[in-house]
């Protein structure tokens, strides 16, 4: 089963890890090798933590956003909800819930599946979301040349079903 949706985070992580290695190797070589003159950190060295933070933010927010944007033009199909779960989490000192929806769909006679996760503020919102998903199964957009890759957006595609 091929899943190219994991390729972008893998490549970004590989580039990020390579940049970290190159930076720390250079820093180690110039600052800790005997008889090398010590110099003050460059502007790039001072801004490196900011670049790391921006990279993490991009991976958490930017990659899912790019997936949603990319899937706007994909065809849609009705799905079958296989199961739902609610998980309570605590993030930055506040409680919230993550609703996970396992779904399957048919494309050209083949059955495919996926998982959609959405964070909501309260447990009552989570229960309402689960009831609405089970009551009227939403549609799923799938990549035409790779039906294994799908995207569910409950707010955007609610009117398609």
Backbone as a printed PyTorch tensor [residue, N CA C, xyz], in Angstrom:
tensor([[[  0.8560,  -1.1750,   0.0000],
         [  0.0000,   0.0000,   0.0000],
         [  0.8920,   1.2250,   0.0000]],

        [[  0.7570,   2.0500,  -1.0120],
         [  1.5910,   3.2200,  -1.1800],
         [  0.8830,   4.4150,  -0.5890]],

        [[  1.6280,   5.2180,   0.1730],
         [  1.0430,   6.4010,   0.7870],
         [  2.0300,   7.5470,   0.6300]],

        [[  1.8540,   8.3590,  -0.4130],
         [  2.7860,   9.4450,  -0.6890],
         [  2.5590,  10.6450,   0.2000]],

        [[  1.5070,  10.6430,   1.0280],
         [  1.2680,  11.7800,   1.8990],
         [  2.3220,  11.8820,   2.9820]],

        [[  3.0670,  10.8170,   3.2450],
         [  4.1190,  10.8400,   4.2500],
         [  5.4500,  11.2680,   3.6530]],

        [[  5.5150,  11.4340,   2.3390],
         [  6.7740,  11.7820,   1.7010],
         [  7.2100,  13.2010,   2.0350]],

        [[  6.2990,  14.1450,   2.0410],
         [  6.6670,  15.5410,   2.3040],
         [  7.2110,  15.7230,   3.7120]],

        [[  6.5310,  15.2340,   4.7680],
         [  7.1220,  15.3770,   6.1020],
         [  8.4490,  14.6330,   6.2340]],

        [[  8.5860,  13.4790,   5.5610],
         [  9.8360,  12.7430,   5.6240],
         [ 10.9650,  13.5480,   4.9980]],

        [[ 10.7230,  14.1100,   3.8100],
         [ 11.7540,  14.9040,   3.1490],
         [ 12.0900,  16.1580,   3.9430]],

        [[ 11.0700,  16.8360,   4.4730],
         [ 11.3390,  18.0210,   5.2830],
         [ 12.1210,  17.6620,   6.5410]],

        [[ 11.7820,  16.5440,   7.1680],
         [ 12.5200,  16.0980,   8.3450],
         [ 13.9560,  15.7410,   8.0210]],

        [[ 14.1790,  15.1120,   6.8560],
         [ 15.5290,  14.7590,   6.4420],
         [ 16.3620,  16.0090,   6.1940]],

        [[ 15.7930,  16.9830,   5.5000],
         [ 16.5070,  18.2410,   5.2480],
         [ 16.7870,  18.9550,   6.5640]],

        [[ 15.8120,  18.9730,   7.4530],
         [ 15.9700,  19.6190,   8.7570],
         [ 17.0680,  18.9300,   9.5620]],

        [[ 17.0780,  17.5930,   9.5770],
         [ 18.1050,  16.8570,  10.3100],
         [ 19.4810,  17.1020,   9.7030]],

        [[ 19.5630,  17.1600,   8.3690],
         [ 20.8420,  17.4590,   7.7120],
         [ 21.3460,  18.8490,   8.0650]],

        [[ 20.4330,  19.8220,   8.1140],
         [ 20.8270,  21.1780,   8.4780],
         [ 21.3010,  21.2290,   9.9260]],

        [[ 20.6130,  20.5300,  10.8190],
         [ 21.0470,  20.4730,  12.2200],
         [ 22.4280,  19.8490,  12.3410]],

        [[ 22.6530,  18.7340,  11.6460],
         [ 23.9520,  18.0810,  11.6930],
         [ 25.0430,  19.0000,  11.1600]],

        [[ 24.7880,  19.6400,  10.0070],
         [ 25.7960,  20.5250,   9.4180],
         [ 26.1020,  21.6860,  10.3520]],

        [[ 25.0760,  22.2610,  10.9550],
         [ 25.2940,  23.3940,  11.8490],
         [ 26.1080,  22.9870,  13.0720]],

        [[ 25.7040,  21.8950,  13.7270],
         [ 26.4080,  21.4920,  14.9400],
         [ 27.8030,  20.9580,  14.6470]],

        [[ 28.0150,  20.3020,  13.5090],
         [ 29.3510,  19.8530,  13.1530],
         [ 30.2490,  21.0600,  12.9350]],

        [[ 29.7540,  22.0620,  12.2170],
         [ 30.5430,  23.2750,  11.9820],
         [ 30.8390,  23.9630,  13.3000]],

        [[ 29.8310,  24.0590,  14.1770],
         [ 30.0100,  24.7050,  15.4640],
         [ 31.0200,  23.9370,  16.3090]],

        [[ 30.9160,  22.6090,  16.3070],
         [ 31.8410,  21.7870,  17.0720],
         [ 33.2620,  21.9510,  16.5480]],

        [[ 33.4240,  21.9610,  15.2520],
         [ 34.7520,  22.0730,  14.6470],
         [ 35.3940,  23.4130,  14.9750]],

        [[ 34.6650,  24.4900,  14.8910],
         [ 35.2410,  25.8140,  15.0790],
         [ 35.3700,  26.2350,  16.5400]],

        [[ 34.6220,  25.6070,  17.4340],
         [ 34.6650,  26.0550,  18.8220],
         [ 35.3560,  25.1010,  19.7750]],

        [[ 35.4610,  23.8470,  19.4330],
         [ 35.9810,  22.8920,  20.3970],
         [ 37.2390,  22.1700,  19.9370]],

        [[ 37.6860,  22.3900,  18.7280],
         [ 38.9250,  21.7800,  18.2720],
         [ 40.0790,  22.5740,  18.8830]],

        [[ 41.0670,  21.8950,  19.4810],
         [ 42.1930,  22.6340,  20.0970],
         [ 42.9100,  23.5330,  19.0920]],

        [[ 43.3620,  24.6400,  19.5620],
         [ 44.1380,  25.6300,  18.8060],
         [ 43.3220,  26.3590,  17.7510]],

        [[ 42.0260,  26.2730,  17.7830],
         [ 41.2440,  27.0730,  16.8470],
         [ 40.8020,  28.3390,  17.5720]],

        [[ 40.8880,  29.4640,  16.9200],
         [ 40.4940,  30.7110,  17.5860],
         [ 38.9850,  30.7420,  17.8210]],

        [[ 38.5910,  31.2220,  18.9940],
         [ 37.1630,  31.3430,  19.2990],
         [ 36.6580,  32.6670,  18.7460]],

        [[ 35.5070,  32.6030,  18.1490],
         [ 34.8910,  33.8170,  17.6180],
         [ 33.4880,  33.9200,  18.1810]],

        [[ 32.9250,  35.0990,  18.1170],
         [ 31.5570,  35.2690,  18.6040],
         [ 30.5940,  34.6160,  17.6120]],

        [[ 29.4540,  34.1610,  18.0950],
         [ 28.4990,  33.5080,  17.1930],
         [ 28.0390,  34.4600,  16.0880]],

        [[ 27.8680,  33.9010,  14.9070],
         [ 27.4070,  34.7040,  13.7790],
         [ 25.9150,  34.9900,  13.9370]],

        [[ 25.4040,  35.8400,  13.0650],
         [ 23.9800,  36.1530,  13.0810],
         [ 23.1580,  34.8890,  12.8370]],

        [[ 23.6430,  34.0170,  11.9410],
         [ 22.9290,  32.7650,  11.6690],
         [ 22.8960,  31.8940,  12.9220]],

        [[ 23.9740,  31.8580,  13.6760],
         [ 24.0090,  31.0820,  14.9120],
         [ 23.0710,  31.6290,  15.9620]],

        [[ 22.9320,  32.9590,  15.9940],
         [ 22.0210,  33.5680,  16.9600],
         [ 20.5580,  33.3410,  16.5810]],

        [[ 20.2770,  33.2840,  15.2740],
         [ 18.9040,  33.1020,  14.8090],
         [ 18.5200,  31.6450,  14.6330]],

        [[ 19.4510,  30.7200,  14.8560],
         [ 19.1750,  29.3110,  14.6470],
         [ 17.9940,  28.8100,  15.4770]],

        [[ 17.8740,  29.1510,  16.7750],
         [ 16.6860,  28.6850,  17.5170],
         [ 15.3710,  29.1730,  16.9070]],

        [[ 15.3720,  30.3820,  16.3440],
         [ 14.1660,  30.8820,  15.6840],
         [ 13.8300,  30.0260,  14.4610]],

        [[ 14.8520,  29.6390,  13.6870],
         [ 14.6150,  28.8010,  12.5150],
         [ 14.0930,  27.4220,  12.9220]],

        [[ 14.6070,  26.8790,  14.0240],
         [ 14.1190,  25.5860,  14.5100],
         [ 12.6530,  25.7130,  14.9070]],

        [[ 12.3200,  26.7690,  15.6390],
         [ 10.9370,  26.9730,  16.0660],
         [ 10.0150,  27.1390,  14.8630]],

        [[ 10.4300,  27.9250,  13.8690],
         [  9.6110,  28.1120,  12.6600],
         [  9.4260,  26.7920,  11.9140]],

        [[ 10.4600,  25.9500,  11.8830],
         [ 10.3420,  24.6520,  11.2380],
         [  9.3350,  23.7560,  11.9310]],

        [[  9.3400,  23.7580,  13.2520],
         [  8.3890,  22.9510,  14.0070],
         [  6.9660,  23.4560,  13.7930]],

        [[  6.7990,  24.7730,  13.8160],
         [  5.4690,  25.3560,  13.5890],
         [  4.9760,  25.0080,  12.1900]],

        [[  5.8610,  25.0710,  11.1980],
         [  5.4550,  24.7290,   9.8370],
         [  5.0110,  23.2760,   9.7510]],

        [[  5.7410,  22.3690,  10.4060],
         [  5.3720,  20.9560,  10.3460],
         [  4.0460,  20.6950,  11.0460]],

        [[  3.7470,  21.4430,  12.1090],
         [  2.4900,  21.2280,  12.8320],
         [  1.3000,  21.8900,  12.1570]],

        [[  1.4980,  23.0710,  11.5940],
         [  0.3800,  23.8370,  11.0390],
         [  0.4160,  23.8620,   9.5140]],

        [[  1.5760,  24.0790,   8.9520],
         [  1.6930,  24.2890,   7.5110],
         [  1.4290,  23.0630,   6.6710]],

        [[  1.9450,  21.9170,   7.0780],
         [  1.7720,  20.7040,   6.2740],
         [  0.3030,  20.2850,   6.1980]],

        [[ -0.4380,  20.2320,   7.3320],
         [ -1.8660,  19.9170,   7.1960],
         [ -2.6360,  20.9520,   6.3880]],

        [[ -2.2810,  22.2130,   6.5230],
         [ -2.9410,  23.2640,   5.7430],
         [ -2.6790,  23.0590,   4.2570]],

        [[ -1.4370,  22.7450,   3.8860],
         [ -1.1180,  22.5020,   2.4770],
         [ -1.8800,  21.2880,   1.9430]],

        [[ -2.0520,  20.2570,   2.7670],
         [ -2.8240,  19.0900,   2.3370],
         [ -4.2800,  19.4550,   2.0750]],

        [[ -4.8600,  20.2730,   2.9490],
         [ -6.2640,  20.6880,   2.7460],
         [ -6.3910,  21.5260,   1.4760]],

        [[ -5.4650,  22.4370,   1.2440],
         [ -5.5080,  23.2820,   0.0420],
         [ -5.3660,  22.4120,  -1.2040]],

        [[ -4.4240,  21.4720,  -1.1710],
         [ -4.1630,  20.6200,  -2.3320],
         [ -5.3760,  19.7560,  -2.6620]],

        [[ -6.1360,  19.3460,  -1.6450],
         [ -7.2450,  18.4210,  -1.8830],
         [ -8.5190,  19.1030,  -2.3660]],

        [[ -8.5330,  20.4040,  -2.4700],
         [ -9.7550,  21.1080,  -2.9040],
         [-10.2380,  20.6690,  -4.2770]],

        [[ -9.3170,  20.3570,  -5.1600],
         [ -9.7020,  20.0140,  -6.5370],
         [ -9.8940,  18.5120,  -6.7410]],

        [[ -9.6710,  17.7050,  -5.7380],
         [ -9.8250,  16.2610,  -5.8780],
         [-11.3040,  15.8870,  -5.9620]],

        [[-11.6320,  14.7960,  -6.6380],
         [-13.0320,  14.3380,  -6.6500],
         [-13.4350,  13.8270,  -5.2690]],

        [[-14.7250,  13.8120,  -5.0330],
         [-15.2150,  13.3600,  -3.7320],
         [-16.0930,  12.1380,  -3.8980]],

        [[-16.2190,  11.3960,  -2.8220],
         [-17.0400,  10.1950,  -2.8020],
         [-17.6190,  10.0580,  -1.3900]],

        [[-18.7960,   9.4640,  -1.3030],
         [-19.3740,   9.2390,   0.0170],
         [-18.5820,   8.1610,   0.7350]],

        [[-18.5000,   8.2880,   2.0460],
         [-17.7260,   7.3260,   2.8170],
         [-18.6130,   6.5890,   3.8050]],

        [[-18.0520,   5.5630,   4.3810],
         [-18.7230,   4.7920,   5.4260],
         [-17.8990,   4.9490,   6.6960]],

        [[-18.5170,   5.4140,   7.7590],
         [-17.8200,   5.5980,   9.0300],
         [-17.6650,   4.2370,   9.6870]],

        [[-16.4270,   3.8270,   9.9100],
         [-16.1360,   2.5240,  10.5110],
         [-16.0810,   2.6150,  12.0310]],

        [[-15.7510,   3.7710,  12.5450],
         [-15.6780,   3.9260,  13.9920],
         [-15.2290,   5.3260,  14.3620]],

        [[-15.5640,   5.7370,  15.5710],
         [-15.1770,   7.0510,  16.0890],
         [-14.6270,   6.8700,  17.4970]],

        [[-13.6820,   7.7070,  17.8510],
         [-13.1710,   7.6910,  19.2190],
         [-12.9270,   9.1240,  19.6600]],

        [[-13.0070,   9.3320,  20.9700],
         [-12.7740,  10.6520,  21.5620],
         [-11.6540,  10.5040,  22.5750]],

        [[-10.6670,  11.3610,  22.4590],
         [ -9.5250,  11.3410,  23.3740],
         [ -9.3840,  12.7150,  24.0060]],

        [[ -9.3290,  12.7560,  25.3280],
         [ -9.1240,  14.0360,  26.0130],
         [ -7.6360,  14.3070,  26.1090]],

        [[ -7.2520,  15.5360,  25.7790],
         [ -5.8500,  15.9340,  25.8360],
         [ -5.7280,  17.2450,  26.5950]],

        [[ -4.5200,  17.5210,  27.0320],
         [ -4.2420,  18.8010,  27.6730],
         [ -3.0780,  19.4300,  26.9180]],

        [[ -3.3330,  20.5990,  26.3710],
         [ -2.3280,  21.2950,  25.5850],
         [ -2.2470,  22.7350,  26.0630]],

        [[ -1.0510,  23.1520,  26.4140],
         [ -0.7960,  24.5150,  26.8910],
         [ -1.7110,  24.8880,  28.0530]],

        [[ -1.9130,  23.9530,  28.9600],
         [ -2.6890,  24.2270,  30.1550],
         [ -4.1960,  24.2100,  29.9890]],

        [[ -4.7010,  23.8160,  28.8480],
         [ -6.1490,  23.7670,  28.6720],
         [ -6.5560,  22.3860,  28.1770]],

        [[ -7.7500,  21.9850,  28.6110],
         [ -8.3110,  20.6960,  28.2210],
         [ -9.0220,  20.8300,  26.8810]],

        [[ -8.8810,  19.8310,  26.0530],
         [ -9.6470,  19.7510,  24.8130],
         [ -9.7870,  18.2850,  24.4470]],

        [[-10.5080,  18.0160,  23.3840],
         [-10.7570,  16.6420,  22.9470],
         [-10.3790,  16.4950,  21.4780]],

        [[ -9.8700,  15.3330,  21.1390],
         [ -9.5760,  14.9990,  19.7490],
         [-10.5420,  13.9020,  19.3250]],

        [[-11.2670,  14.1600,  18.2540],
         [-12.1920,  13.1830,  17.6900],
         [-11.4970,  12.5260,  16.5010]],

        [[-11.4060,  11.2110,  16.5320],
         [-10.8200,  10.4530,  15.4260],
         [-11.9310,   9.6690,  14.7370]],

        [[-12.0040,   9.8180,  13.4330],
         [-13.0200,   9.1450,  12.6340],
         [-12.3070,   8.1960,  11.6790]],

        [[-12.5530,   6.8990,  11.8140],
         [-12.0460,   5.9050,  10.8700],
         [-13.1080,   5.7220,   9.7900]],

        [[-12.7030,   5.8010,   8.5390],
         [-13.6710,   5.7230,   7.4470],
         [-13.1270,   4.8670,   6.3170]],

        [[-14.0500,   4.4080,   5.4860],
         [-13.6840,   3.6780,   4.2750],
         [-14.5200,   4.2170,   3.1250]],

        [[-14.0200,   4.0190,   1.9220],
         [-14.7130,   4.5220,   0.7250],
         [-14.3550,   3.6460,  -0.4690]],

        [[-15.2230,   3.6600,  -1.4720],
         [-15.0320,   2.8660,  -2.6830],
         [-14.6530,   3.7640,  -3.8500]],

        [[-13.5970,   3.3710,  -4.5570],
         [-13.1780,   4.0770,  -5.7720],
         [-12.8390,   3.0200,  -6.8090]],

        [[-13.5260,   3.0410,  -7.9310],
         [-13.3010,   2.1100,  -9.0350],
         [-13.3050,   0.6530,  -8.5660]],

        [[-14.2090,   0.3000,  -7.6940],
         [-14.3400,  -1.0660,  -7.2230],
         [-13.3920,  -1.4570,  -6.1030]],

        [[-12.4640,  -0.5930,  -5.7410],
         [-11.5330,  -0.8930,  -4.6510],
         [-11.9220,  -0.1700,  -3.3760]],

        [[-11.7250,  -0.8280,  -2.2410],
         [-12.0540,  -0.2230,  -0.9500],
         [-10.7790,   0.3590,  -0.3520]],

        [[-10.8670,   1.6070,   0.0730],
         [ -9.7590,   2.3250,   0.6870],
         [-10.2320,   2.8780,   2.0260]],

        [[ -9.3050,   3.3230,   2.8340],
         [ -9.6860,   3.8510,   4.1360],
         [ -8.7480,   4.9390,   4.6080]],

        [[ -9.1630,   5.5920,   5.6770],
         [ -8.3570,   6.6470,   6.2440],
         [ -8.8350,   7.0090,   7.6320]],

        [[ -8.1190,   7.9290,   8.2520],
         [ -8.4470,   8.4080,   9.5900],
         [ -8.4350,   9.9310,   9.5460]],

        [[ -9.4810,  10.5170,  10.0910],
         [ -9.5680,  11.9740,  10.2100],
         [ -9.5390,  12.3090,  11.6950]],

        [[ -8.7000,  13.2580,  12.0770],
         [ -8.6350,  13.7000,  13.4710],
         [ -8.9360,  15.1860,  13.5180]],

        [[ -9.7710,  15.5650,  14.4700],
         [-10.1520,  16.9770,  14.6190],
         [-10.2080,  17.3210,  16.1030]],

        [[ -9.6200,  18.4510,  16.4580],
         [ -9.6130,  18.8890,  17.8510],
         [-10.7790,  19.8400,  18.0910]],

        [[-11.4980,  19.5970,  19.1850],
         [-12.6180,  20.4550,  19.5910],
         [-12.3910,  20.8800,  21.0410]],

        [[-13.1050,  21.9110,  21.4520],
         [-12.8440,  22.5190,  22.7550],
         [-13.3610,  21.6990,  23.9350]],

        [[-14.5640,  21.1580,  23.8310],
         [-15.1600,  20.4900,  24.9910],
         [-15.6280,  19.0880,  24.6250]],

        [[-15.9110,  18.3050,  25.6690],
         [-16.4070,  16.9440,  25.4660],
         [-17.7980,  16.9520,  24.8290]],

        [[-18.6200,  17.9330,  25.1660],
         [-19.9530,  18.0060,  24.5610],
         [-19.8520,  18.3240,  23.0660]],

        [[-18.8860,  19.1720,  22.6790],
         [-18.6600,  19.4280,  21.2490],
         [-18.1960,  18.1600,  20.5390]],

        [[-17.3560,  17.3790,  21.2250],
         [-16.8680,  16.1300,  20.6410],
         [-18.0130,  15.1460,  20.4230]],

        [[-18.8780,  15.0100,  21.4180],
         [-20.0320,  14.1110,  21.2720],
         [-20.9650,  14.5740,  20.1580]],

        [[-21.1870,  15.8790,  20.0610],
         [-22.0310,  16.4100,  18.9850],
         [-21.4140,  16.1200,  17.6230]],

        [[-20.0950,  16.2470,  17.5090],
         [-19.4240,  15.9640,  16.2430],
         [-19.5370,  14.4830,  15.8900]],

        [[-19.3390,  13.6120,  16.8600],
         [-19.4590,  12.1710,  16.6140],
         [-20.8770,  11.8240,  16.1790]],

        [[-21.8730,  12.3820,  16.8490],
         [-23.2720,  12.0970,  16.4790],
         [-23.5930,  12.6000,  15.0800]],

        [[-23.0680,  13.7690,  14.7070],
         [-23.3470,  14.2880,  13.3680],
         [-22.6540,  13.4550,  12.2990]],

        [[-21.4380,  12.9780,  12.5900],
         [-20.7130,  12.1460,  11.6240],
         [-21.4090,  10.8050,  11.4360]],

        [[-21.8760,  10.2150,  12.5390],
         [-22.5640,   8.9250,  12.4370],
         [-23.9470,   9.0750,  11.8110]],

        [[-24.6040,  10.2080,  12.0500],
         [-25.9360,  10.4210,  11.5020],
         [-25.9310,  10.6400,  10.0060]],

        [[-24.9900,  11.4080,   9.5260],
         [-24.8880,  11.7020,   8.1010],
         [-23.4240,  11.5720,   7.7100]],

        [[-23.0120,  10.3970,   7.2400],
         [-21.6040,  10.2230,   6.9090],
         [-21.1310,  11.2720,   5.9110]],

        [[-20.0130,  11.8950,   6.1890],
         [-19.5140,  12.9570,   5.3170],
         [-18.8680,  12.3910,   4.0590]],

        [[-18.5360,  13.2720,   3.1730],
         [-17.8400,  12.8660,   1.9620],
         [-16.3350,  12.9450,   2.1960]],

        [[-15.6020,  12.2660,   1.3290],
         [-14.1470,  12.2240,   1.4050],
         [-13.6150,  12.5810,   0.0320]],

        [[-12.5860,  13.3730,   0.0130],
         [-11.9070,  13.6770,  -1.2510],
         [-10.6930,  12.7650,  -1.3650]],

        [[-10.4750,  12.2090,  -2.5560],
         [ -9.3550,  11.3010,  -2.7650],
         [ -8.5300,  11.7840,  -3.9490]],

        [[ -7.2510,  11.4700,  -3.9050],
         [ -6.3390,  11.8560,  -4.9760],
         [ -6.6110,  10.9690,  -6.1850]],

        [[ -6.8930,  11.5480,  -7.3500],
         [ -7.3040,  10.7310,  -8.5040],
         [ -6.2710,   9.6940,  -8.9370]],

        [[ -4.9890,  10.0300,  -8.9190],
         [ -3.9830,   9.0750,  -9.3710],
         [ -3.4720,   8.1620,  -8.2500]],

        [[ -3.9020,   8.4020,  -7.0120],
         [ -3.5280,   7.5540,  -5.8830],
         [ -4.6730,   7.5450,  -4.8690]],

        [[ -5.6680,   6.6890,  -5.0590],
         [ -6.8370,   6.7000,  -4.1780],
         [ -6.5350,   6.3380,  -2.7220]],

        [[ -5.3180,   5.8410,  -2.4340],
         [ -4.9550,   5.5720,  -1.0420],
         [ -4.8800,   6.8640,  -0.2370]],

        [[ -4.6190,   7.9750,  -0.9120],
         [ -4.5030,   9.2610,  -0.2300],
         [ -5.8500,   9.9680,  -0.2560]],

        [[ -6.3460,  10.2980,   0.9230],
         [ -7.6510,  10.9420,   1.0190],
         [ -7.5980,  12.0430,   2.0600]],

        [[ -8.5960,  12.9020,   2.0010],
         [ -8.6800,  14.0300,   2.9210],
         [-10.1440,  14.2510,   3.2640]],

        [[-10.4470,  14.2880,   4.5610],
         [-11.8020,  14.5800,   5.0160],
         [-11.7740,  15.9450,   5.6870]],

        [[-12.6950,  16.8090,   5.2800],
         [-12.8420,  18.1080,   5.9000],
         [-14.3280,  18.2730,   6.1960]],

        [[-14.6770,  18.1380,   7.4580],
         [-16.0910,  18.0880,   7.8350],
         [-16.8120,  19.3950,   7.5600]],

        [[-16.1690,  20.5350,   7.7340],
         [-16.8390,  21.8100,   7.5050],
         [-16.9270,  22.1390,   6.0110]],

        [[-15.8510,  21.9300,   5.2810],
         [-15.8140,  22.3060,   3.8770],
         [-16.7460,  21.4580,   3.0260]],

        [[-16.7500,  20.1560,   3.2580],
         [-17.4580,  19.2340,   2.3830],
         [-18.8020,  18.7790,   2.9370]],

        [[-19.3390,  19.4650,   3.9190],
         [-20.5960,  19.0360,   4.5320],
         [-21.7610,  19.0640,   3.5450]],

        [[-21.7370,  19.9740,   2.5990],
         [-22.8660,  20.0980,   1.6710],
         [-22.7820,  19.1270,   0.5040]],

        [[-21.6680,  18.3810,   0.3540],
         [-21.5280,  17.4950,  -0.7920],
         [-22.3560,  16.2190,  -0.6430]],

        [[-22.5160,  15.7230,   0.5710],
         [-23.2200,  14.4420,   0.7700],
         [-24.6980,  14.5660,   0.5240]]])
